């Protein structure tokens, strides 16, 4: 688990707690991470608050593969297939690249508290092909 700046608070509640519980229950046996093939959007409380992020290694790049309306609505255009570094400093993506990096390094959830108009955010890593291959980022929706 992440114990640095992106540590998950013990009092995590609402939709983020639900999504974290789904992530924990998706792990197989004693594995540290669930597999990308185990991602089940139907288990999440609010699909509009979810973004699926593809992870590319060497160099590390993070691509928005799918994003709900809480992510895309602020731009008025499609953001799918674009890389996170294209959104640096723009809400709700501000700081997301660093948060994703923390989830990849720790191989565990990374939490960012609400800031300004951006709600709290949780990033969950999923295993694929011998490394973290997908991240699920969720905005607090309640």
Backbone torsions as a table, in degrees:
resi	resn	phi	psi	omega
1	UNK	NA	157.8	-178.7
2	UNK	-79.9	124.8	-179.4
3	UNK	-117.7	11.2	-179.7
4	UNK	-95.6	-143.5	-177.6
5	UNK	-61.4	-21.4	-177.2
6	UNK	-108.1	25.5	179.4
7	UNK	-62.0	141.1	177.6
8	UNK	-75.9	124.5	-179.3
9	UNK	-68.4	147.8	-179.8
10	UNK	-64.9	-21.3	-177.4
11	UNK	-100.3	25.7	178.7
12	UNK	-56.3	132.0	-177.1
13	UNK	-134.6	-178.1	174.7
14	UNK	61.2	-142.4	-174.4
15	UNK	-64.7	-33.3	179.2
16	UNK	-67.0	-38.4	176.5
17	UNK	-63.9	-38.7	179.1
18	UNK	-64.2	-45.7	-179.2
19	UNK	-66.4	-39.9	176.8
20	UNK	-61.7	-40.8	178.1
21	UNK	-62.9	-41.4	177.2
22	UNK	-61.3	-42.9	179.6
23	UNK	-61.3	-47.8	-179.7
24	UNK	-61.0	-44.7	-178.7
25	UNK	-70.3	-17.6	-179.6
26	UNK	-80.3	-14.8	179.4
27	UNK	-67.5	142.4	-179.1
28	UNK	-94.8	122.2	177.4
29	UNK	55.2	-123.9	-177.2
30	UNK	-97.5	12.7	-178.0
31	UNK	-66.3	147.6	-179.7
32	UNK	-74.5	-34.4	-176.6
33	UNK	-127.3	147.6	169.3
34	UNK	-72.7	163.0	179.5
35	UNK	-90.6	151.0	179.9
36	UNK	-55.2	-34.1	179.1
37	UNK	-67.3	-13.1	-179.4
38	UNK	-92.7	2.0	178.6
39	UNK	-65.2	126.3	-177.8
40	UNK	-129.6	90.9	-178.6
41	UNK	-57.9	-25.3	179.7
42	UNK	-66.2	-19.6	-179.0
43	UNK	-85.0	-8.3	-177.5
44	UNK	-87.6	144.4	-175.7
45	UNK	-69.8	-27.6	-175.9
46	UNK	-149.3	98.4	-178.2
47	UNK	-62.0	-24.5	-179.9
48	UNK	-68.5	-18.2	-177.6
49	UNK	-94.3	2.1	-171.8
50	UNK	-107.2	140.3	171.3
51	UNK	-128.4	135.6	173.5
52	UNK	-100.4	127.6	-174.0
53	UNK	-120.6	122.0	176.1
54	UNK	-81.3	138.6	-177.8
55	UNK	-107.8	124.2	175.6
56	UNK	-112.5	133.1	-176.8
57	UNK	-106.2	152.8	173.7
58	UNK	57.3	70.6	0.8
59	UNK	-85.0	160.8	179.7
60	UNK	-69.8	122.1	174.1
61	UNK	-135.4	146.4	-177.0
62	UNK	-123.9	122.6	-174.9
63	UNK	-116.6	135.1	175.0
64	UNK	-75.1	106.4	178.8
65	UNK	-85.2	-38.1	175.8
66	UNK	-148.2	144.5	179.1
67	UNK	-148.6	131.6	178.1
68	UNK	-71.9	172.4	-174.1
69	UNK	-64.9	-24.3	176.2
70	UNK	-67.7	-24.3	176.2
71	UNK	-87.1	-45.6	-172.3
72	UNK	-84.1	-26.3	-173.8
73	UNK	-60.4	-23.5	-177.8
74	UNK	-77.2	-11.3	-175.1
75	UNK	-108.4	-20.4	179.9
76	UNK	69.7	14.0	177.4
77	UNK	-153.6	167.6	-177.7
78	UNK	-69.7	133.1	177.8
79	UNK	-111.4	-2.2	-176.9
80	UNK	-63.9	137.7	179.0
81	UNK	83.6	-1.1	178.8
82	UNK	-96.2	154.7	-177.3
83	UNK	-89.9	147.7	-175.9
84	UNK	-59.6	-32.8	-178.5
85	UNK	-64.2	-15.3	175.5
86	UNK	-73.1	-14.7	-175.8
87	UNK	-112.1	13.6	-176.6
88	UNK	-51.9	130.2	177.5
89	UNK	81.0	4.4	-177.3
90	UNK	-112.2	126.6	179.7
91	UNK	-67.8	136.2	5.9
92	UNK	-92.5	13.5	-174.9
93	UNK	-89.2	-10.8	-177.2
94	UNK	-57.9	121.6	-179.8
95	UNK	81.0	-2.5	-176.4
96	UNK	-66.9	-37.6	-179.3
97	UNK	-61.4	-42.1	178.6
98	UNK	-67.0	-40.5	178.3
99	UNK	-63.1	-42.4	177.2
100	UNK	-62.7	-40.9	177.7
101	UNK	-59.6	-39.5	177.8
102	UNK	-64.7	-40.2	178.6
103	UNK	-66.0	-37.9	179.3
104	UNK	-67.5	-48.3	-178.0
105	UNK	-63.5	-42.0	-176.8
106	UNK	-84.6	-14.0	-173.6
107	UNK	52.6	45.2	-180.0
108	UNK	-156.9	173.2	-179.2
109	UNK	-60.9	148.5	175.8
110	UNK	-130.4	127.8	-175.8
111	UNK	-113.7	140.1	172.4
112	UNK	-125.7	127.1	179.2
113	UNK	-67.3	158.5	176.6
114	UNK	-57.1	144.1	179.5
115	UNK	-145.4	120.9	-178.4
116	UNK	60.4	-126.4	179.8
117	UNK	-87.4	-6.4	-179.3
118	UNK	-85.1	128.4	176.2
119	UNK	-71.4	169.0	174.9
120	UNK	-56.6	153.7	-174.0
121	UNK	-138.4	142.1	178.1
122	UNK	-127.4	133.8	177.3
123	UNK	-118.0	129.4	-176.9
124	UNK	-122.1	125.9	-179.5
125	UNK	-87.5	145.5	176.6
126	UNK	-127.4	140.7	-175.3
127	UNK	-83.9	141.8	177.1
128	UNK	-161.8	129.3	175.2
129	UNK	54.9	39.9	174.4
130	UNK	84.6	8.2	177.8
131	UNK	-158.5	174.5	173.9
132	UNK	-67.5	117.4	-175.9
133	UNK	-110.1	-21.9	-179.1
134	UNK	-141.5	143.6	173.0
135	UNK	-120.7	141.7	171.6
136	UNK	-110.4	120.8	177.9
137	UNK	-109.7	132.3	-175.2
138	UNK	-129.2	132.4	173.2
139	UNK	-92.0	141.0	176.5
140	UNK	-59.0	125.5	-175.8
141	UNK	-113.7	5.5	178.0
142	UNK	-137.0	NA	NA
